[in-house]
Amino acid sequence: MTTWGFIGSGNIGSTVARLAIAAGHDVVLSNSRGPETLADLVSELGPHARAATAQEAAAAGDIVVVTIPLKAYRDVPVDELVGKVVIDTMNYYPQRDGQIEALDDGSTTSSELLQAHLPQSHVVKGFNNIFFQHLRDLARPADPAGSDERSALAIAGDDAAAKDTVRRALDALGYDTLDLGPLAEGWRTQPGQPAYGTQYAADESDWAAGARRAGSDEVAGLAVRAVREV
Ligand SMILES: NC(=O)c1ccc[n+]([C@@H]2O[C@H](COP(=O)([O-])OP(=O)(O)OC[C@H]3O[C@@H](n4cnc5c(N)ncnc54)[C@H](OP(=O)(O)O)[C@@H]3O)[C@@H](O)[C@H]2O)c1
């Protein structure tokens, strides 16, 4: 059994936690306000979930998901994550996160910022370009990898072993994986790009209307159409 730690337990964090529990894992959740504020979510998720501080969640996780507003990435515990696989779901929204010059001028990517903050961890970008309700609804754990029923999630990372760990973890959650390459390629699935989530929407103008399957070929075809405007 694997323990998943969560730095952030909002829309995406709680959805990934739900899928991880369904796959037979334990989860340790955290947020900015303290474990007591997660009591309702923990009770809803059941005995395989508990709440903790961010430091405790980082220390407890075999895999740790960082899923907070990007502006708070420097708050992510460093020492507790040394040597670990860290999945980064974060996106850059200047209106929420403030202007970040190194992202505005294209000299780096948001996941590389997190990797620089966690120099001894293995950051893998994942879950960043799927609306949380689609992530919940498209999971197909009972279907084998490559099945026509499955959707694919894009990942990026600089460490091949860490990406393989994430690929196997996503497989258990019910998703195929599309490897975009190193973290520097992660911009291809950022906000505003063709692969930023519409592929999973039944209705592109109303993401709450439901989900549709998108496999590896479709996601790959959208990712190569990305254009960097800097
Ligand atoms: N929503 C989506 O469908 C979606 C899809 C893909 C990627 N994303 C990206 O994933 C990230 C999370 O999105 P979300 O929609 O899940 O956000 P959300 O619902 O607003 O949840 C954010 C979570 O982060 C916690 N948090 C904030 N600052 C923190 C800190 N300094 N330390 C620890 N925890 C902190 C919040 O805790 P408190 O409530 O206690 O502050 C909350 O649990 C964002 O970067 C977003 O752009 C979102």
The ligand as an ORCA input file, in Angstrom:
! r2SCAN-3c Opt
* xyz 0 1
  N      -9.743     23.275    -10.093
  C      -9.297     22.515    -11.092
  O     -10.092     21.828    -11.787
  C      -7.819     22.451    -11.374
  C      -7.405     21.564    -12.372
  C      -6.053     21.399    -12.617
  C      -5.116     22.148    -11.902
  N      -5.550     23.049    -10.966
  C      -4.491     23.815    -10.238
  O      -4.200     23.062     -9.062
  C      -3.995     23.952     -7.952
  C      -5.090     23.709     -6.915
  O      -6.344     24.006     -7.527
  P      -7.721     23.781     -6.753
  O      -8.799     24.141     -7.704
  O      -7.726     22.459     -6.091
  O      -7.620     24.938     -5.659
  P      -8.530     25.159     -4.370
  O      -9.801     24.376     -4.483
  O      -8.613     26.640     -4.179
  O      -7.670     24.514     -3.195
  C      -6.415     25.037     -2.852
  C      -5.908     24.275     -1.651
  O      -4.592     24.756     -1.359
  C      -4.525     25.023      0.030
  N      -3.481     25.992      0.275
  C      -3.411     27.286     -0.109
  N      -2.260     27.837      0.294
  C      -1.593     26.874      0.964
  C      -0.359     26.835      1.648
  N       0.439     27.919      1.690
  N       0.020     25.674      2.241
  C      -0.768     24.571      2.196
  N      -1.959     24.559      1.563
  C      -2.365     25.701      0.960
  C      -5.907     25.517      0.376
  O      -6.096     25.452      1.765
  P      -6.969     26.570      2.532
  O      -8.359     26.448      1.994
  O      -6.827     26.182      3.966
  O      -6.310     27.893      2.212
  C      -6.740     24.496     -0.374
  O      -6.826     23.280      0.325
  C      -4.009     25.367     -8.544
  O      -2.693     25.764     -8.841
  C      -4.855     25.212     -9.805
  O      -4.539     26.202    -10.762
  C      -6.871     23.207    -10.682
*
